[in-house]
Amino acid sequence: MSENLRFKDHHTEQRLFRNRMLVAIFGVVVLLGVLVARFYNLQVVNYEDYRTQSDQNRIQVRPVPPTRGLIYDRNGEMLADNRPSYTLSVVRERVRDLDATIELLGRLVHLEDRDVEKFNRRLQRRRPFEPVPLRYRLSEDEIARISVNEFHLPGVSVEAELVRYYPESKLFGHSVGYVGRINERELSGFSEEDVRRYRGTQSIGKVGLERSYEDLLLGEVGYENVETNARGRVLRVLERHDPKPGAELTLHLDTRLQQVATEALGDNRGAVVAIDVKTGGVLAFVSQPSFDPNLFVTGISYKDYSALRDSLDVPLFNRVIQGQYPPGSTLKPMMGLGGLAAGVISAETEVADPGYFKLPNDPRIYRDWKRWGHGKHIDLIQGLAQSCDVYFWDMAARWNIDDMHDVATRFGLGEKTGIDLPREYPGLFPSRAWKRGARGVPWFPGDSLNTVLGQGFVLATPLQLAVMTATIANRGTHYRPQMVMAIDGVEQPPEVLHHVDARPEYWDLVFEGMEAVVYSAHGTGKKAGAGLDFKVAGKSGTAQVVGIAQGEKYDSEALKERHRDHALFVAFAPVDDPQIAVSVLVENGEGGGRVAAPVAREVFFDWMSRPLENTASRLVWRPPMSISAPVHPHPHPHPHPHPQEDGIRG
Amino acid sequence: MASRDYMHRLPDAGSSLRRPESLSRRWHIDLPLLLLLMVLAGVGLVVLYSASGEEVHYVKRQAVFMGLAFVGMVIAAQIPLEFYRRWSPWFYLAGCCLLVAVLFFGVGAKGAQRWLQIGGFRFQPSEALKLAVPIAVAAYLHKRSLPPSFLTVIGTLVIIGVPAALIVRQPDLGTSILIATSGIFALYLSGLSWKMIGGAVVMALMAAWPMWMWGLRDYQKQRILTLFNPDADRLGAGWNIFQSKAAIGSGGWDGKGYMQGTQSQLDFLPESHTDFIIAVLAEEWGMRGALILLVLYLLIIARGIYISFMAQHVFGRLLAGSITLTFFVYVFVNIGMVTGLLPVVGVPLPLVSHGGTSVITLMAGFGILMAVSTERRRVLF
């Protein structure tokens, strides 16, 4: 208590206060010094670092994806278009709570578990601050609902993107093909240059021309420096380098001819290829059944995909370039020409056909398809017209297989045709060397008999048969088959791969024989020329179906149907000035002349009944020296519809 | 108790040396302090205009608050110090009652109850305690012999501790610490012995670990951790500091120009018009601007310290000293936080940050400072 009652000493108190305050002033000065030092450290010493940081904050380099090149048919009809589609995207770096955001989005738009799953996978391999797609193809309603709630959804954006659209749907599924989202496998195969080129681009060509012309269709990526605020909203564009749109492709294909060929094939499985004899341009490219390429563009649903994959009719299988079939008797005209050129047969050669054939020193009997034979005096023309097997066996027995192989190669068999489409199969035309290498056994004379009839080891794609036919029609000039007629309006010249040298009268003989197939009394392909006011030359064929393909399910009805022979027909028209060559395959169609020939007829009828200016496209390349090419009075009636335009269309 | 009042009689009381009173003296206005505060408030409004994204609305609102605050300051300056001293227990008790009421009836947001709502009017009782606590401590010590005895120190700590604990419960750790600080400054200035100060520091260090383990909430720990490693979570807790440092640093010496700060104008800087407003100033006006602001604060503090030195009695001296040093702590904590030296606590930059209540409390404090300054010649009984 005594302390409490102590007299207050005014001066001591003041001294104490002064003392403590001086210490406090010292503290204040030191701490203010710390603040000044801090400002100095931030604003002077580390100025450059923070300046960069702040610029990185606000300035983003955004890739501007190029517009994918459009694809037209020869008449300027759009086959592959770009249409805007709205994509819901999320910038992970701008979202504080991702789960909550996705939960909220799930209430605003339709989100499936699969979408979220895919999104999470995409998140793993995104670049920083890159918008990651969560849902494609938003509806108008969904876009509205998101924009209303935009305030609660930082980092979420709806982006308009141009996606591929194929207006003709199924018609060009196998030829034009489709694009799809770049998948992990493709991404991991990207070079650094590819990574740069595909910045901002979500799609890549997967199948068909979309794949083989990917480099040209893609275009060159542009970029822009944009200023954004903290929520990632773009405020202004500081600098922009425009992208270069992809090249425009004009195809040889003709939409109407494609339709006609497709309809003529009806419900059958099979293939139709029509080739412009003068250029090798592919006018029709049908593989039935087909599929809607639009399904694949933004990711096919599992249900749709398994339906396509598991169908017994294998709609995803490109029969034109991947289907390898025994070509059967369709090889006979080519073999006949080879035999003539090699001197194995001549115009006078006649064979008696008792209905069977025997090789010397071989007990085996080879039976003609016609049990009682074709008669006693079968020459080349009748041999072709009636498809007499014995005539060609007789020739093959006297001919060297390696020479036969050589002829077939010049007509395009046994190797890839070199068409501008991906994943083409080479087919097979045997030789001694091949058999020794592949089978380890020597060549037997009986093998030649099978080979000359397009059976045994021989396999060919419908495209190869069409090229072979076009080469015959061209009297030996073998063009590389081409899908693309012009790139950005620049015509692509045809390319001659081989020339088969033979005297003109040999060609005349083969022409005559093929014409007889269609027009003679015993001809096997009379339906190919029915009611046409121009002459057609053709050859039927039948390919035996050897076994059941692996993996096919057993179904007795379907199996019976699928054990039937394949029907084949190759033809060209008109005989006096060939324009178009066609090969037709009808799987399990049995009779080439009965089932396949009418399909060829429809194609010829449509193509030849058009006014000339329609069939001869504005862009068609004409060999300057050719006399046989029809000279069109108005080679360029209209300017090319979209040669060099760029930008968005549709 | 009243019997001891004669002790405070000034030796020259009733001196006949009185000069004619100047206008400012008659209105109890300290002119240098008033001028400095007006310059600071003006600078604050200019920076706020840019920081709010050129929203006149904010600036107008803030200007109205500033006007009210200046009026409040003048009123506070008119009240004799003796009144503050006599009524201090009642201010203090009323404040504590309001704090208890906040715990039961308070409203608020983000998990904290800090406000009382009466009709359409809302206020934050903790603001009133910012003044009530130093006044109560100064008044308490005024009547004790100094340097304070151990018991007096304990008594003071109780006076400080009760409201501080109530405010921590809201929870509002930042305000609680600042209020405690203002009381402790008064205690310190009264001549607390260095032994006790040393002992307190040692105890504080020893208490740090249990405090960390059990005393702090997760978000509070997070803020402290962020301080040491702001780059660890740039988009989470470290975002604010990362962005404010980028704003300040990118301002450089010259600054990006008024309303040209990309960090603040493009919304990268969070809370740019409230707690983080110094970053806007530093970004747009550069280090020059930051130094000018610091000099302004330094001058105000210097004037406050001068007033406390000139005070003629313990109550005025302790109160003026405490108010001035607490003001400095506001400035230091805010700038330290924005520049990444201190953890993020919600302390506004005095007179510059947007926000009405804090301005009014601050200016009332300066009013009391002026009351101290102009009462020098008055006899206190």
Contacts between the chains, C-beta under 8 A, distances in Angstrom:
chain1	res1	chain2	res2	distance
A	3	B	145	6.8
A	3	B	149	5.3
A	4	B	144	7.3
A	4	B	145	6.7
A	4	B	149	7.1
A	6	B	145	4.6
A	7	B	7	7.3
A	7	B	145	7.4
A	8	B	4	7.7
A	8	B	7	5.2
A	8	B	145	5.2
A	8	B	146	7.0
A	8	B	314	8.0
A	9	B	145	7.9
A	10	B	7	7.7
A	12	B	146	7.3
A	13	B	146	4.9
A	13	B	191	7.1
A	13	B	314	5.9
A	14	B	317	7.8
A	16	B	146	6.1
A	16	B	147	5.8
A	16	B	190	7.3
A	16	B	191	3.3
A	17	B	189	5.7
A	17	B	190	7.3
A	17	B	191	6.8
A	17	B	308	7.8
A	17	B	314	7.9
A	17	B	317	5.4
A	17	B	318	7.6
A	17	B	321	7.2
A	18	B	309	7.1
A	19	B	191	7.5
A	20	B	188	5.8
A	20	B	189	5.0
A	20	B	190	7.9
A	20	B	191	6.2
A	20	B	192	7.5
A	21	B	189	6.2
A	21	B	305	6.5
A	21	B	308	6.7
A	21	B	309	7.0
A	21	B	321	6.0
A	24	B	185	7.7
A	24	B	188	7.5
A	24	B	189	7.3
A	24	B	321	7.5
A	24	B	325	5.8
A	25	B	305	6.4
A	28	B	301	6.3
A	28	B	325	7.5
A	28	B	328	5.4
A	31	B	328	7.7
A	31	B	332	5.2
A	32	B	294	6.3
A	32	B	297	7.9
A	32	B	298	6.2
A	32	B	332	7.7
A	34	B	336	7.9
A	34	B	341	7.2
A	35	B	294	6.3
A	35	B	332	6.8
A	35	B	335	5.3
A	35	B	336	7.0
A	35	B	339	7.3
A	35	B	341	8.0
A	36	B	291	7.0
A	36	B	294	6.5
A	38	B	335	7.9
A	38	B	336	7.8
A	38	B	339	4.7
A	38	B	341	5.9
A	39	B	248	7.1
A	39	B	282	6.8
A	39	B	287	5.2
A	39	B	290	4.9
A	39	B	291	7.3
A	39	B	339	7.0
A	40	B	287	6.8
A	42	B	245	6.2
A	42	B	248	4.8
A	42	B	249	4.3
A	42	B	282	7.9
A	42	B	339	6.3
A	43	B	248	6.2
A	43	B	249	5.9
A	43	B	251	5.7
A	43	B	252	5.5
A	43	B	253	6.3
A	43	B	282	6.7
A	43	B	286	6.5
A	43	B	287	4.3
A	43	B	290	7.4
A	44	B	252	7.2
A	44	B	253	6.0
A	44	B	287	6.4
A	46	B	249	5.5
A	47	B	249	6.1
A	47	B	250	7.4
A	47	B	252	4.6
A	47	B	253	7.6
A	49	B	249	6.7
A	50	B	245	6.6
A	50	B	246	5.1
A	50	B	248	7.3
A	50	B	249	2.4
A	50	B	250	4.5
A	51	B	249	7.2
A	51	B	250	4.6
A	51	B	252	7.0
A	53	B	246	4.4
A	53	B	249	7.3
A	53	B	250	6.9
A	54	B	246	4.7
A	54	B	247	6.8
A	54	B	249	7.6
A	54	B	250	3.7
A	54	B	262	6.0
A	54	B	263	5.5
A	54	B	268	7.7
A	55	B	250	7.7
A	55	B	262	7.8
A	57	B	243	7.6
A	57	B	246	6.4
A	57	B	262	7.5
A	57	B	263	6.9
A	57	B	266	7.8
A	57	B	268	5.3
A	58	B	262	4.9
A	58	B	263	7.8
A	58	B	266	5.3
A	58	B	268	6.9
A	93	B	235	6.2
A	94	B	235	8.0
A	96	B	235	7.2
A	96	B	236	7.4
A	227	B	262	7.8
A	227	B	266	7.0
A	228	B	266	7.3
A	229	B	266	4.3
A	229	B	267	4.6
A	229	B	268	7.2
A	230	B	243	7.8
A	230	B	266	6.5
A	230	B	267	4.3
A	230	B	268	4.5
A	231	B	267	6.7
A	235	B	266	6.8
